[in-house]
Amino acid sequence: MFRLAVGQAPAELDDLDDRLDWLRTALVQATKQGADLLLLPELFGCGYNIGDALRSRAEPLNGRTFDAVSALSKDFGLAIHYGFAELCDGTLFNATACTSPKGRLLSHQRKLAIPPGFEQSYFTPGHGCSVFELGGLRMATLICYDAEFPETVRHVASLGAQLVLVPTALGNGWPSVARKMMPTRAFENGVYLAYANWAGTQNGMTFLGESVLATPDGQDGVQAGSEADILVAEIDTRRVEAAQRRLPYLIDRENLNLSDGG
């Protein structure tokens, strides 16, 4: 049985070394509970609400943050999925990477849709989604706003993803996204969806917290409160298979006739 840890990190840690210290503590807790993968929030490597510092803290995929996280993956023997500001050929992307338990790169994803607000002043949209596998579980990544579109979650579910990983930086003015929208995305596709948010306040922005692991069958998942926390829960692919048999949306959508008949 695959075990997933969702890390709700404290937003007030402004220095990478401080965030890595918190990460080491989180990894101790996650490994004690048998986790196979730890999911961290959006832009964990640099911090989210940091304005122009995004440019100076941006780094290539194989930069300092990757080296540090890769070493921790090897030390603790589990995969780590984190967000960072990626600088590639002079262009800035809101990106994620996932390291394997041996410290190798498992996946790399760039945010597809840049939401209204400060992000549009810095980031260029990415393109495309892919599915990767760990421990027999098929996963895909969507970053924050990306997962608010029904089309994106349905797309990766159609590619075969059984678990959708969503690092986020959700402010406290949007509770319905964590409480209602993300569980709905999981249910309407018959997949697990893990939503990892920040906790606390950073430079005047207060995050909601309330990270969640939503289930494929609409049953109650696991949800954090407003404080920093580590959630650990099992991912049972049999529940994905059962949910998609019971409500075959992914198959029956192909038979929808949406023309007006004219």
C-alpha atoms as one frame of an Amber mdcrd trajectory, in Angstrom:
protein
   0.000   0.000   0.000   1.409   3.390  -1.035   1.579   5.988   1.743   1.551
   9.679   0.921   2.628  12.508   3.219   1.343  16.043   2.597   3.520  18.731
   4.155   1.777  21.957   5.174   4.852  24.136   5.638   5.125  27.332   7.724
   5.146  30.332   5.392   7.136  32.598   7.699  10.384  30.688   7.066  11.967
  33.091   4.590  15.398  31.496   4.206  15.982  28.298   2.232  18.159  26.873
   5.005  15.308  27.408   7.486  12.851  25.689   5.156  15.256  22.791   4.687
  15.597  22.472   8.477  11.808  22.273   8.742  11.820  19.740   5.904  14.278
  17.483   7.750  11.959  17.465  10.762   8.980  16.749   8.516  10.852  13.868
   6.908  11.538  12.292  10.281   7.795  12.332  11.002   6.866  11.122   7.508
   9.317   8.218   7.524   8.170   7.109  10.975   4.685   6.776   9.471   5.965
   4.809   6.493   5.507   7.478   3.824   6.728   6.787   0.299   6.447  10.376
  -0.927   6.238  13.811   0.703   4.351  16.546  -1.179   5.324  20.164  -0.400
   3.618  23.489  -1.260   3.931  25.694  -4.318   7.298  27.482  -4.630   8.632
  25.761  -1.500  12.194  26.351  -2.649  11.956  30.155  -2.691   8.773  31.128
  -0.843   5.604  32.367  -2.522   4.742  35.977  -1.633   8.222  37.458  -2.067
   7.841  39.921  -4.947  11.001  40.750  -6.914  12.997  38.303  -4.819  11.519
  35.663  -7.111  14.033  36.717  -9.734  17.079  36.466  -7.487  15.920  33.183
  -5.925  15.090  31.513  -9.237  17.382  28.691 -10.258  17.746  25.997 -12.899
  16.117  22.630 -12.455  19.411  21.158 -11.254  20.183  24.059  -8.908  20.838
  24.351  -5.188  17.329  23.345  -4.098  17.369  20.216  -6.230  20.778  19.224
  -4.823  19.581  19.691  -1.235  16.263  17.892  -1.739  17.923  15.082  -3.681
  20.363  14.506  -0.821  17.485  14.424   1.687  15.599  11.907  -0.468  18.619
   9.601  -0.375  19.177  10.129   3.348  15.558   9.342   4.274  14.742   6.898
   1.483  11.580   8.522   0.167  10.494  10.699  -2.752  10.088  14.466  -2.250
   7.901  16.657  -4.475   8.529  20.401  -4.171   7.857  23.685  -5.924  10.469
  26.215  -6.998  10.990  29.238  -9.256  12.724  27.868 -12.332  15.019  30.007
 -14.479  15.555  28.519 -17.934  17.237  30.478 -20.748  16.250  33.758 -19.123
  12.586  32.787 -18.675  10.957  32.330 -15.264   8.539  29.460 -14.607   6.510
  28.421 -11.575   7.669  24.806 -11.498   7.889  21.593  -9.528  10.292  18.697
  -9.348  10.048  15.299  -7.694  13.092  13.366  -6.530  13.092   9.588  -6.182
  14.126   7.759  -2.996  17.554   7.449  -4.647  17.743  11.177  -5.297  17.066
  11.051  -9.022  14.653  13.284 -10.918  11.258  11.588 -11.262   9.205  14.433
 -12.691   9.325  18.084 -13.699   6.245  20.235 -14.324   5.620  23.912 -15.077
   2.457  25.775 -14.116   0.070  25.887 -17.061  -2.233  28.774 -16.114  -0.897
  31.913 -14.430  -3.679  33.402 -12.244  -4.591  37.076 -11.961  -2.300  38.889
  -9.552   1.414  39.259  -8.995   2.376  35.954 -10.655   1.561  37.391 -14.075
   4.378  39.918 -13.633   6.965  37.158 -13.284   6.016  33.772 -14.684   5.576
  32.398 -18.190   2.998  29.593 -18.616   4.269  26.080 -19.171   2.661  23.527
 -21.452   1.788  19.857 -21.353   1.287  17.303 -18.592   2.851  13.926 -17.997
   2.283  10.904 -15.786   5.076   9.360 -13.746   5.180   6.251 -11.597   6.489
   5.371  -8.163   5.814   2.170  -6.262   3.289   1.034  -8.859   1.241   4.233
  -8.482   0.667   6.534 -11.455   0.800  10.244 -10.620   0.593  13.627 -12.325
   1.229  17.181 -11.136  -0.961  20.252 -11.484   0.154  23.454  -9.760  -2.407
  25.401  -7.692  -4.661  27.321 -10.151  -4.165  24.577 -12.768  -6.278  22.156
 -10.729  -9.191  24.591 -10.525  -9.988  23.841 -14.172 -12.075  20.672 -14.644
 -10.316  20.085 -17.961  -6.829  19.693 -16.475  -7.690  17.097 -13.844  -9.804
  15.191 -16.360  -6.900  15.288 -18.810  -4.364  13.734 -16.438  -6.941  11.216
 -15.220  -7.501  10.244 -18.860  -3.732   9.770 -19.174  -3.977   7.199 -16.388
  -3.061   9.195 -13.281  -4.465   7.615 -10.120  -3.170  10.384  -7.850  -3.018
  14.085  -8.754  -0.418  16.070  -6.801  -1.293  19.742  -6.346   1.195  22.020
  -4.600  -0.581  25.294  -3.843  -0.342  28.697  -2.171  -3.997  29.311  -1.352
  -4.876  32.454   0.576  -7.435  32.461   3.368  -9.986  34.257   1.195 -10.609
  31.123  -0.879 -11.733  28.362   1.518 -14.164  26.796  -0.979 -11.271  25.771
  -3.213  -9.767  23.494  -0.567 -13.006  22.414   1.087 -15.262  21.865  -1.935
 -13.547  22.235  -5.292 -10.605  19.866  -4.768 -12.757  17.026  -3.346 -15.085
  17.515  -6.320 -12.189  17.262  -8.784 -11.186  13.959  -7.169 -14.739  12.567
  -7.165 -15.665  13.559 -10.716 -12.599  11.714 -12.047 -12.402   8.810  -9.594
  -8.856   9.694  -8.474  -7.032  10.739  -5.344  -6.049  14.409  -5.201  -3.465
  15.735  -2.743  -3.448  19.491  -2.128  -0.437  20.850  -0.187  -0.739  24.448
   1.056   1.288  26.829   3.192   0.307  27.765   6.756   0.609  31.148   8.436
   1.547  34.534   6.981   4.267  35.688   4.608   4.836  39.379   3.867   1.231
  40.254   4.664  -0.391  37.307   2.867  -2.220  34.879   5.124  -2.566  31.358
   3.794  -5.604  29.197   4.428  -3.743  26.012   5.317  -6.342  23.225   5.129
  -4.210  20.960   2.941  -6.268  17.951   1.924  -6.051  14.456   0.548  -9.327
  13.946  -1.314 -10.544  10.457  -2.161 -11.799   8.999  -5.467 -15.156   7.873
  -4.108 -16.381  10.947  -2.273 -15.690   9.514   1.162 -14.107  11.766   3.759
 -10.434  12.379   3.108  -7.802  13.820   5.427  -7.625  17.585   5.973  -5.289
  19.824   7.950  -6.197  22.882   9.973  -4.582  26.305   9.725  -1.257  25.436
  11.401   1.832  23.764   9.954   1.244  20.024   9.835   2.106  16.710   8.182
  -0.741  14.515   6.921  -0.047  10.866   6.122  -2.589   8.561   4.505  -2.773
   5.433   2.383  -3.420   5.504  -1.351  -5.348   2.400  -2.361  -5.515   1.986
  -6.140  -8.395  -0.474  -5.697 -10.546   2.477  -4.611  -9.626   4.274  -7.839
 -10.614   1.256  -9.917 -13.860   0.785  -7.998 -14.796   4.472  -8.239 -14.187
   4.589 -11.984 -16.247   1.418 -12.525 -19.109   2.750 -10.442 -19.168   6.141
 -12.157 -17.496   5.737 -15.574 -17.304   9.439 -16.396 -13.985   9.028 -18.218
 -15.572   6.534 -20.635 -19.077   7.912 -20.976 -17.930  11.468 -21.701 -16.803
  10.186 -25.116 -20.444   9.372 -25.934 -21.854  12.788 -25.091 -23.585  14.441
 -28.036 -23.264  18.138 -27.368 -24.508  19.381 -30.744 -27.791  21.240 -30.867
 -29.214  18.843 -33.450 -29.419  21.517 -36.127
